[in-house]
């Protein structure tokens, strides 16, 4: 794995980072809501 591979991976990660974080946050919120509803 060369330097160009690393920088390429970083670009892809940066591009998808925001979407992934927002999806993760939505999953956490949905999980909390489901937990709250079952109590």
PDBQT receptor file of N, H, CA, C and O in Angstrom, charges set to zero:
ATOM      1  N   UNK A   1       0.844  -1.193   0.000  1.00  0.00    +0.000 N 
ATOM      2  CA  UNK A   1       0.000   0.000   0.000  1.00  0.00    +0.000 C 
ATOM      3  C   UNK A   1       0.877   1.240   0.000  1.00  0.00    +0.000 C 
ATOM      4  O   UNK A   1       1.585   1.511   0.969  1.00  0.00    +0.000 OA
ATOM      5  N   UNK A   2       0.826   1.983  -1.085  1.00  0.00    +0.000 N 
ATOM      6  H   UNK A   2       0.250   1.762  -1.872  1.00  0.00    +0.000 HD
ATOM      7  CA  UNK A   2       1.690   3.146  -1.219  1.00  0.00    +0.000 C 
ATOM      8  C   UNK A   2       1.060   4.408  -0.677  1.00  0.00    +0.000 C 
ATOM      9  O   UNK A   2      -0.073   4.402  -0.194  1.00  0.00    +0.000 OA
ATOM     10  N   UNK A   3       1.811   5.491  -0.764  1.00  0.00    +0.000 N 
ATOM     11  H   UNK A   3       2.731   5.496  -1.156  1.00  0.00    +0.000 HD
ATOM     12  CA  UNK A   3       1.319   6.779  -0.255  1.00  0.00    +0.000 C 
ATOM     13  C   UNK A   3       0.091   7.234  -1.034  1.00  0.00    +0.000 C 
ATOM     14  O   UNK A   3      -0.840   7.796  -0.457  1.00  0.00    +0.000 OA
ATOM     15  N   UNK A   4       0.086   6.990  -2.348  1.00  0.00    +0.000 N 
ATOM     16  H   UNK A   4       0.842   6.533  -2.816  1.00  0.00    +0.000 HD
ATOM     17  CA  UNK A   4      -1.053   7.420  -3.168  1.00  0.00    +0.000 C 
ATOM     18  C   UNK A   4      -2.317   6.674  -2.750  1.00  0.00    +0.000 C 
ATOM     19  O   UNK A   4      -3.407   7.246  -2.764  1.00  0.00    +0.000 OA
ATOM     20  N   UNK A   5      -2.177   5.400  -2.378  1.00  0.00    +0.000 N 
ATOM     21  H   UNK A   5      -1.291   4.936  -2.367  1.00  0.00    +0.000 HD
ATOM     22  CA  UNK A   5      -3.330   4.632  -1.912  1.00  0.00    +0.000 C 
ATOM     23  C   UNK A   5      -3.899   5.235  -0.639  1.00  0.00    +0.000 C 
ATOM     24  O   UNK A   5      -5.115   5.333  -0.478  1.00  0.00    +0.000 OA
ATOM     25  N   UNK A   6      -3.014   5.639   0.263  1.00  0.00    +0.000 N 
ATOM     26  H   UNK A   6      -2.026   5.559   0.132  1.00  0.00    +0.000 HD
ATOM     27  CA  UNK A   6      -3.449   6.217   1.536  1.00  0.00    +0.000 C 
ATOM     28  C   UNK A   6      -4.187   7.526   1.301  1.00  0.00    +0.000 C 
ATOM     29  O   UNK A   6      -5.262   7.743   1.860  1.00  0.00    +0.000 OA
ATOM     30  N   UNK A   7      -3.615   8.404   0.473  1.00  0.00    +0.000 N 
ATOM     31  H   UNK A   7      -2.741   8.228   0.019  1.00  0.00    +0.000 HD
ATOM     32  CA  UNK A   7      -4.250   9.700   0.217  1.00  0.00    +0.000 C 
ATOM     33  C   UNK A   7      -5.576   9.501  -0.510  1.00  0.00    +0.000 C 
ATOM     34  O   UNK A   7      -6.535  10.231  -0.258  1.00  0.00    +0.000 OA
ATOM     35  N   UNK A   8      -5.638   8.517  -1.412  1.00  0.00    +0.000 N 
ATOM     36  H   UNK A   8      -4.859   7.925  -1.617  1.00  0.00    +0.000 HD
ATOM     37  CA  UNK A   8      -6.879   8.213  -2.124  1.00  0.00    +0.000 C 
ATOM     38  C   UNK A   8      -7.948   7.749  -1.139  1.00  0.00    +0.000 C 
ATOM     39  O   UNK A   8      -9.099   8.179  -1.213  1.00  0.00    +0.000 OA
ATOM     40  N   UNK A   9      -7.562   6.873  -0.219  1.00  0.00    +0.000 N 
ATOM     41  H   UNK A   9      -6.627   6.524  -0.158  1.00  0.00    +0.000 HD
ATOM     42  CA  UNK A   9      -8.491   6.383   0.798  1.00  0.00    +0.000 C 
ATOM     43  C   UNK A   9      -8.979   7.526   1.674  1.00  0.00    +0.000 C 
ATOM     44  O   UNK A   9     -10.158   7.583   2.024  1.00  0.00    +0.000 OA
ATOM     45  N   UNK A  10      -8.079   8.436   2.031  1.00  0.00    +0.000 N 
ATOM     46  H   UNK A  10      -7.121   8.390   1.747  1.00  0.00    +0.000 HD
ATOM     47  CA  UNK A  10      -8.455   9.589   2.856  1.00  0.00    +0.000 C 
ATOM     48  C   UNK A  10      -9.473  10.461   2.129  1.00  0.00    +0.000 C 
ATOM     49  O   UNK A  10     -10.423  10.949   2.741  1.00  0.00    +0.000 OA
ATOM     50  N   UNK A  11      -9.279  10.660   0.823  1.00  0.00    +0.000 N 
ATOM     51  H   UNK A  11      -8.508  10.264   0.326  1.00  0.00    +0.000 HD
ATOM     52  CA  UNK A  11     -10.235  11.461   0.047  1.00  0.00    +0.000 C 
ATOM     53  C   UNK A  11     -11.614  10.808   0.065  1.00  0.00    +0.000 C 
ATOM     54  O   UNK A  11     -12.622  11.480   0.281  1.00  0.00    +0.000 OA
ATOM     55  N   UNK A  12     -11.653   9.494  -0.164  1.00  0.00    +0.000 N 
ATOM     56  H   UNK A  12     -10.834   8.948  -0.339  1.00  0.00    +0.000 HD
ATOM     57  CA  UNK A  12     -12.934   8.776  -0.163  1.00  0.00    +0.000 C 
ATOM     58  C   UNK A  12     -13.574   8.874   1.216  1.00  0.00    +0.000 C 
ATOM     59  O   UNK A  12     -14.772   9.127   1.338  1.00  0.00    +0.000 OA
ATOM     60  N   UNK A  13     -12.766   8.672   2.254  1.00  0.00    +0.000 N 
ATOM     61  H   UNK A  13     -11.792   8.467   2.156  1.00  0.00    +0.000 HD
ATOM     62  CA  UNK A  13     -13.293   8.711   3.617  1.00  0.00    +0.000 C 
ATOM     63  C   UNK A  13     -13.861  10.085   3.935  1.00  0.00    +0.000 C 
ATOM     64  O   UNK A  13     -14.945  10.197   4.508  1.00  0.00    +0.000 OA
ATOM     65  N   UNK A  14     -13.129  11.131   3.562  1.00  0.00    +0.000 N 
ATOM     66  H   UNK A  14     -12.249  11.040   3.097  1.00  0.00    +0.000 HD
ATOM     67  CA  UNK A  14     -13.602  12.495   3.811  1.00  0.00    +0.000 C 
ATOM     68  C   UNK A  14     -14.922  12.746   3.082  1.00  0.00    +0.000 C 
ATOM     69  O   UNK A  14     -15.817  13.412   3.603  1.00  0.00    +0.000 OA
ATOM     70  N   UNK A  15     -15.028  12.201   1.867  1.00  0.00    +0.000 N 
ATOM     71  H   UNK A  15     -14.302  11.660   1.444  1.00  0.00    +0.000 HD
ATOM     72  CA  UNK A  15     -16.223  12.417   1.064  1.00  0.00    +0.000 C 
ATOM     73  C   UNK A  15     -17.436  11.753   1.714  1.00  0.00    +0.000 C 
ATOM     74  O   UNK A  15     -18.536  12.305   1.690  1.00  0.00    +0.000 OA
ATOM     75  N   UNK A  16     -17.233  10.569   2.294  1.00  0.00    +0.000 N 
ATOM     76  H   UNK A  16     -16.339  10.121   2.313  1.00  0.00    +0.000 HD
ATOM     77  CA  UNK A  16     -18.348   9.805   2.853  1.00  0.00    +0.000 C 
ATOM     78  C   UNK A  16     -18.483   9.986   4.358  1.00  0.00    +0.000 C 
ATOM     79  O   UNK A  16     -19.428   9.479   4.962  1.00  0.00    +0.000 OA
ATOM     80  N   UNK A  17     -17.541  10.706   4.969  1.00  0.00    +0.000 N 
ATOM     81  H   UNK A  17     -16.773  11.118   4.479  1.00  0.00    +0.000 HD
ATOM     82  CA  UNK A  17     -17.492  10.832   6.425  1.00  0.00    +0.000 C 
ATOM     83  C   UNK A  17     -18.778  11.440   6.966  1.00  0.00    +0.000 C 
ATOM     84  O   UNK A  17     -19.365  10.911   7.909  1.00  0.00    +0.000 OA
ATOM     85  N   UNK A  18     -19.218  12.544   6.377  1.00  0.00    +0.000 N 
ATOM     86  H   UNK A  18     -18.741  12.974   5.610  1.00  0.00    +0.000 HD
ATOM     87  CA  UNK A  18     -20.380  13.263   6.902  1.00  0.00    +0.000 C 
ATOM     88  C   UNK A  18     -21.630  12.386   6.812  1.00  0.00    +0.000 C 
ATOM     89  O   UNK A  18     -22.421  12.314   7.752  1.00  0.00    +0.000 OA
ATOM     90  N   UNK A  19     -21.795  11.722   5.668  1.00  0.00    +0.000 N 
ATOM     91  H   UNK A  19     -21.152  11.780   4.904  1.00  0.00    +0.000 HD
ATOM     92  CA  UNK A  19     -22.966  10.869   5.469  1.00  0.00    +0.000 C 
ATOM     93  C   UNK A  19     -22.966   9.724   6.484  1.00  0.00    +0.000 C 
ATOM     94  O   UNK A  19     -24.003   9.392   7.060  1.00  0.00    +0.000 OA
ATOM     95  N   UNK A  20     -21.791   9.127   6.695  1.00  0.00    +0.000 N 
ATOM     96  H   UNK A  20     -20.949   9.397   6.227  1.00  0.00    +0.000 HD
ATOM     97  CA  UNK A  20     -21.692   8.005   7.620  1.00  0.00    +0.000 C 
ATOM     98  C   UNK A  20     -22.025   8.449   9.033  1.00  0.00    +0.000 C 
ATOM     99  O   UNK A  20     -22.753   7.761   9.749  1.00  0.00    +0.000 OA
ATOM    100  N   UNK A  21     -21.489   9.606   9.439  1.00  0.00    +0.000 N 
ATOM    101  H   UNK A  21     -20.897  10.165   8.857  1.00  0.00    +0.000 HD
ATOM    102  CA  UNK A  21     -21.735  10.104  10.791  1.00  0.00    +0.000 C 
ATOM    103  C   UNK A  21     -23.214  10.402  10.986  1.00  0.00    +0.000 C 
ATOM    104  O   UNK A  21     -23.774  10.080  12.034  1.00  0.00    +0.000 OA
ATOM    105  N   UNK A  22     -23.855  11.010   9.995  1.00  0.00    +0.000 N 
ATOM    106  H   UNK A  22     -23.400  11.271   9.143  1.00  0.00    +0.000 HD
ATOM    107  CA  UNK A  22     -25.273  11.339  10.131  1.00  0.00    +0.000 C 
ATOM    108  C   UNK A  22     -26.111  10.064  10.164  1.00  0.00    +0.000 C 
ATOM    109  O   UNK A  22     -27.089   9.991  10.908  1.00  0.00    +0.000 OA
ATOM    110  N   UNK A  23     -25.741   9.053   9.364  1.00  0.00    +0.000 N 
ATOM    111  H   UNK A  23     -24.946   9.112   8.760  1.00  0.00    +0.000 HD
ATOM    112  CA  UNK A  23     -26.454   7.778   9.399  1.00  0.00    +0.000 C 
ATOM    113  C   UNK A  23     -26.303   7.139  10.773  1.00  0.00    +0.000 C 
ATOM    114  O   UNK A  23     -27.271   6.633  11.342  1.00  0.00    +0.000 OA
ATOM    115  N   UNK A  24     -25.073   7.168  11.306  1.00  0.00    +0.000 N 
ATOM    116  H   UNK A  24     -24.288   7.579  10.844  1.00  0.00    +0.000 HD
ATOM    117  CA  UNK A  24     -24.820   6.577  12.614  1.00  0.00    +0.000 C 
ATOM    118  C   UNK A  24     -25.631   7.292  13.681  1.00  0.00    +0.000 C 
ATOM    119  O   UNK A  24     -26.204   6.654  14.564  1.00  0.00    +0.000 OA
ATOM    120  N   UNK A  25     -25.680   8.618  13.600  1.00  0.00    +0.000 N 
ATOM    121  H   UNK A  25     -25.215   9.137  12.883  1.00  0.00    +0.000 HD
ATOM    122  CA  UNK A  25     -26.441   9.408  14.571  1.00  0.00    +0.000 C 
ATOM    123  C   UNK A  25     -27.926   9.058  14.489  1.00  0.00    +0.000 C 
ATOM    124  O   UNK A  25     -28.592   8.920  15.514  1.00  0.00    +0.000 OA
ATOM    125  N   UNK A  26     -28.444   8.915  13.263  1.00  0.00    +0.000 N 
ATOM    126  H   UNK A  26     -27.903   9.027  12.430  1.00  0.00    +0.000 HD
ATOM    127  CA  UNK A  26     -29.850   8.537  13.089  1.00  0.00    +0.000 C 
ATOM    128  C   UNK A  26     -30.115   7.171  13.709  1.00  0.00    +0.000 C 
ATOM    129  O   UNK A  26     -31.145   6.979  14.356  1.00  0.00    +0.000 OA
ATOM    130  N   UNK A  27     -29.204   6.223  13.523  1.00  0.00    +0.000 N 
ATOM    131  H   UNK A  27     -28.368   6.380  12.998  1.00  0.00    +0.000 HD
ATOM    132  CA  UNK A  27     -29.372   4.888  14.093  1.00  0.00    +0.000 C 
ATOM    133  C   UNK A  27     -29.398   4.960  15.609  1.00  0.00    +0.000 C 
ATOM    134  O   UNK A  27     -30.204   4.283  16.247  1.00  0.00    +0.000 OA
ATOM    135  N   UNK A  28     -28.525   5.772  16.193  1.00  0.00    +0.000 N 
ATOM    136  H   UNK A  28     -27.870   6.321  15.674  1.00  0.00    +0.000 HD
ATOM    137  CA  UNK A  28     -28.474   5.913  17.645  1.00  0.00    +0.000 C 
ATOM    138  C   UNK A  28     -29.775   6.514  18.156  1.00  0.00    +0.000 C 
ATOM    139  O   UNK A  28     -30.342   6.037  19.139  1.00  0.00    +0.000 OA
ATOM    140  N   UNK A  29     -30.249   7.569  17.483  1.00  0.00    +0.000 N 
ATOM    141  H   UNK A  29     -29.789   7.957  16.685  1.00  0.00    +0.000 HD
ATOM    142  CA  UNK A  29     -31.492   8.230  17.896  1.00  0.00    +0.000 C 
ATOM    143  C   UNK A  29     -32.659   7.259  17.772  1.00  0.00    +0.000 C 
ATOM    144  O   UNK A  29     -33.490   7.171  18.677  1.00  0.00    +0.000 OA
ATOM    145  N   UNK A  30     -32.731   6.527  16.658  1.00  0.00    +0.000 N 
ATOM    146  H   UNK A  30     -32.057   6.599  15.923  1.00  0.00    +0.000 HD
ATOM    147  CA  UNK A  30     -33.802   5.546  16.476  1.00  0.00    +0.000 C 
ATOM    148  C   UNK A  30     -33.737   4.477  17.554  1.00  0.00    +0.000 C 
ATOM    149  O   UNK A  30     -34.771   4.054  18.071  1.00  0.00    +0.000 OA
ATOM    150  N   UNK A  31     -32.533   4.038  17.898  1.00  0.00    +0.000 N 
ATOM    151  H   UNK A  31     -31.693   4.383  17.478  1.00  0.00    +0.000 HD
ATOM    152  CA  UNK A  31     -32.362   3.035  18.943  1.00  0.00    +0.000 C 
ATOM    153  C   UNK A  31     -32.850   3.557  20.284  1.00  0.00    +0.000 C 
ATOM    154  O   UNK A  31     -33.503   2.830  21.033  1.00  0.00    +0.000 OA
ATOM    155  N   UNK A  32     -32.540   4.818  20.594  1.00  0.00    +0.000 N 
ATOM    156  H   UNK A  32     -32.010   5.409  19.986  1.00  0.00    +0.000 HD
ATOM    157  CA  UNK A  32     -32.983   5.412  21.856  1.00  0.00    +0.000 C 
ATOM    158  C   UNK A  32     -34.500   5.523  21.891  1.00  0.00    +0.000 C 
ATOM    159  O   UNK A  32     -35.124   5.256  22.918  1.00  0.00    +0.000 OA
ATOM    160  N   UNK A  33     -35.094   5.918  20.766  1.00  0.00    +0.000 N 
ATOM    161  H   UNK A  33     -34.587   6.135  19.932  1.00  0.00    +0.000 HD
ATOM    162  CA  UNK A  33     -36.553   6.055  20.701  1.00  0.00    +0.000 C 
ATOM    163  C   UNK A  33     -37.212   4.697  20.917  1.00  0.00    +0.000 C 
ATOM    164  O   UNK A  33     -38.176   4.586  21.674  1.00  0.00    +0.000 OA
ATOM    165  N   UNK A  34     -36.693   3.657  20.248  1.00  0.00    +0.000 N 
ATOM    166  H   UNK A  34     -35.910   3.747  19.632  1.00  0.00    +0.000 HD
ATOM    167  CA  UNK A  34     -37.262   2.317  20.401  1.00  0.00    +0.000 C 
ATOM    168  C   UNK A  34     -37.135   1.849  21.838  1.00  0.00    +0.000 C 
ATOM    169  O   UNK A  34     -38.068   1.263  22.388  1.00  0.00    +0.000 OA
ATOM    170  N   UNK A  35     -35.988   2.103  22.451  1.00  0.00    +0.000 N 
ATOM    171  H   UNK A  35     -35.230   2.579  22.005  1.00  0.00    +0.000 HD
ATOM    172  CA  UNK A  35     -35.778   1.702  23.836  1.00  0.00    +0.000 C 
ATOM    173  C   UNK A  35     -36.747   2.434  24.750  1.00  0.00    +0.000 C 
ATOM    174  O   UNK A  35     -37.308   1.845  25.674  1.00  0.00    +0.000 OA
ATOM    175  N   UNK A  36     -36.940   3.718  24.486  1.00  0.00    +0.000 N 
ATOM    176  H   UNK A  36     -36.485   4.196  23.735  1.00  0.00    +0.000 HD
ATOM    177  CA  UNK A  36     -37.833   4.530  25.318  1.00  0.00    +0.000 C 
ATOM    178  C   UNK A  36     -39.278   4.063  25.173  1.00  0.00    +0.000 C 
ATOM    179  O   UNK A  36     -40.035   4.066  26.143  1.00  0.00    +0.000 OA
ATOM    180  N   UNK A  37     -39.661   3.661  23.955  1.00  0.00    +0.000 N 
ATOM    181  H   UNK A  37     -39.047   3.658  23.167  1.00  0.00    +0.000 HD
ATOM    182  CA  UNK A  37     -41.043   3.231  23.717  1.00  0.00    +0.000 C 
ATOM    183  C   UNK A  37     -41.339   1.896  24.392  1.00  0.00    +0.000 C 
ATOM    184  O   UNK A  37     -42.471   1.661  24.816  1.00  0.00    +0.000 OA
ATOM    185  N   UNK A  38     -40.347   1.022  24.500  1.00  0.00    +0.000 N 
ATOM    186  H   UNK A  38     -39.428   1.212  24.156  1.00  0.00    +0.000 HD
ATOM    187  CA  UNK A  38     -40.595  -0.293  25.094  1.00  0.00    +0.000 C 
ATOM    188  C   UNK A  38     -40.652  -0.219  26.611  1.00  0.00    +0.000 C 
ATOM    189  O   UNK A  38     -41.206  -1.118  27.244  1.00  0.00    +0.000 OA
ATOM    190  N   UNK A  39     -40.102   0.811  27.203  1.00  0.00    +0.000 N 
ATOM    191  H   UNK A  39     -39.652   1.541  26.688  1.00  0.00    +0.000 HD
ATOM    192  CA  UNK A  39     -40.106   0.941  28.666  1.00  0.00    +0.000 C 
ATOM    193  C   UNK A  39     -41.512   1.261  29.146  1.00  0.00    +0.000 C 
ATOM    194  O   UNK A  39     -41.735   1.410  30.348  1.00  0.00    +0.000 OA
TER     195      UNK A  39
